[in-house]
Amino acid sequence: MIAGHPSVPRSQQSLLITTEHRLLTDEWTADVSLLEPAIRRFDAKRPLANDCRIVLFEIPRDGHLHVNVTHRHETKSVRGWAGPGSVPDGFVNNRTFGAMLAGRIVDHIRDMVFAERV
């Protein structure tokens, strides 16, 4: 989370980035252990459009890492992401990842997290 971070402008401090994971196997454990800290280090000086919840998960017998990024307010679409879908918490976009380095995955997640509001 970045709320209260000293380099975040006061007007942006109420906005949060939260993460959680729901892994069923050990296949993505190492990657997720790299992704979550990287997400927490997203550049706090970059403006966040709205609150953002990130869930990293697996689906049985699928083999891919699934990522949901839910914003309170709708954002412009980002290439490679499906959505938005309307959910009780706001608007969710989803993407799956296969054989890709964790650094590239975090780049794609960053693009969605910082998507411009509609």
LOZA-61059 format. One record per residue (C-alpha): residue in one letter; y, x, z. Coordinates in Angstrom, 3 decimals, padded with zeros to 6 digits. Each point is the difference from the previous one (the first is absolute). Layout:
# residues N
residuo | y | x | z
A | Y | X | Z
...
//
This chain:
# residues 118
residuo | y | x | z
M | 000.000 | 000.000 | 000.000
I | 003.535 | 001.164 | -000.622
A | 002.010 | -002.330 | 002.238
G | 002.205 | 001.961 | 002.364
H | -000.346 | 003.185 | -002.044
P | 003.252 | 001.955 | 000.520
S | 000.593 | 000.629 | -003.707
V | -000.344 | -003.684 | -000.897
P | 003.389 | -001.708 | -000.357
R | 000.557 | -002.513 | 002.804
S | 000.026 | -002.882 | -002.517
Q | -003.498 | 000.975 | -001.169
Q | -001.583 | 000.640 | 003.426
S | -001.357 | -003.529 | 000.360
L | -002.139 | 000.442 | -003.136
L | -003.560 | 001.197 | 000.536
I | -002.860 | 001.501 | -001.938
T | -003.310 | -000.667 | 001.723
T | -003.495 | 001.003 | -001.041
E | -003.497 | -001.016 | 000.912
H | -003.400 | 000.641 | -001.481
R | -003.199 | -001.985 | -000.212
L | -002.636 | 002.350 | -001.320
L | -003.620 | -001.080 | -000.290
T | -001.464 | 003.429 | -000.819
D | 000.891 | 003.667 | 000.410
E | 000.695 | 000.384 | -003.733
W | 003.807 | -000.264 | 000.377
T | 000.375 | 001.181 | 003.603
A | 001.234 | 003.501 | -000.873
D | 002.502 | -001.325 | -002.549
V | 001.334 | -002.666 | 002.347
S | 000.396 | 002.613 | 002.747
L | 002.359 | 001.813 | -002.415
L | 001.719 | -003.115 | -001.356
E | 001.075 | -001.590 | 003.260
P | 001.933 | 003.024 | 001.345
A | 001.551 | 000.535 | -003.447
I | 001.181 | -003.617 | -000.039
R | 001.544 | 000.481 | 003.457
R | 001.947 | 002.957 | -001.429
F | 001.561 | -001.923 | -002.888
D | 003.562 | 001.117 | -000.418
A | 001.872 | -001.934 | 002.665
K | 003.293 | 000.546 | -001.860
R | -001.225 | -002.012 | -002.972
P | 001.016 | -003.653 | 000.326
L | -002.803 | -002.376 | 000.848
A | 000.361 | -003.385 | -001.733
N | -001.694 | -001.920 | 002.813
D | -002.762 | 000.169 | 002.591
C | -003.236 | 001.282 | -001.435
R | -003.598 | -000.290 | 001.191
I | -002.647 | 002.177 | -001.637
V | -003.713 | -000.706 | 000.341
L | -002.570 | 002.460 | -001.355
F | -003.438 | -001.560 | -000.318
E | -003.361 | -000.111 | -001.732
I | -001.960 | -002.874 | -001.480
P | -003.806 | 000.101 | 000.329
R | -001.814 | 001.685 | -002.917
D | 003.288 | 000.682 | -001.818
G | 000.529 | 003.748 | 000.560
H | 003.794 | -000.134 | -000.404
L | 002.775 | 000.283 | 002.543
H | 002.055 | -003.190 | -000.027
V | 003.608 | 000.020 | 001.149
N | 002.096 | -003.043 | 000.819
V | 003.742 | 000.458 | 000.432
T | 001.651 | -003.055 | 001.508
H | 003.786 | -000.335 | 000.064
R | 001.899 | -002.712 | 001.842
H | 002.093 | -000.616 | -003.138
E | -001.149 | 000.083 | -003.621
T | 000.478 | 003.271 | -001.869
K | 000.183 | 000.945 | -003.642
S | -003.347 | 000.791 | -001.539
V | -001.303 | 003.559 | 000.025
R | -002.227 | 001.311 | -002.767
G | -003.682 | 000.017 | 000.948
W | 000.352 | -002.514 | 002.830
A | -001.220 | -003.602 | -000.202
G | 002.122 | -002.723 | 001.489
P | 002.008 | -001.159 | 001.642
G | -002.013 | -002.642 | 001.737
S | 001.641 | -002.270 | 002.537
V | -001.546 | 000.317 | 003.479
P | 001.175 | -001.257 | 003.409
D | 001.565 | 003.409 | 000.804
G | 001.873 | 000.282 | -003.310
F | -001.115 | 001.422 | -003.331
V | -003.051 | 002.193 | -000.551
N | -000.721 | 002.444 | -002.810
N | -003.402 | 001.633 | -000.432
R | -001.416 | 003.034 | -001.699
T | -003.379 | 001.716 | -000.035
F | -000.621 | 003.717 | -000.107
G | -003.069 | 001.916 | -001.093
A | -000.339 | 003.708 | -000.681
M | 003.566 | 001.074 | 000.713
L | 001.436 | 002.633 | 002.315
A | 001.522 | -001.330 | 003.221
G | 003.378 | 001.485 | -000.964
R | 000.102 | -002.086 | -003.172
I | -001.114 | -003.119 | 001.874
V | 002.827 | 000.428 | 002.507
D | 002.472 | 000.366 | -002.899
H | -001.117 | -003.365 | -001.383
I | 000.225 | -001.608 | 003.451
R | 003.508 | 001.461 | 000.469
D | 001.104 | -001.563 | -003.301
M | -001.127 | -003.420 | 001.234
V | 001.387 | 000.403 | 003.534
F | 003.449 | 000.826 | -001.362
A | -000.035 | -002.595 | -002.783
E | 003.361 | -001.651 | -000.479
R | 000.444 | -003.519 | 001.326
V | 000.282 | -002.812 | -002.520
//
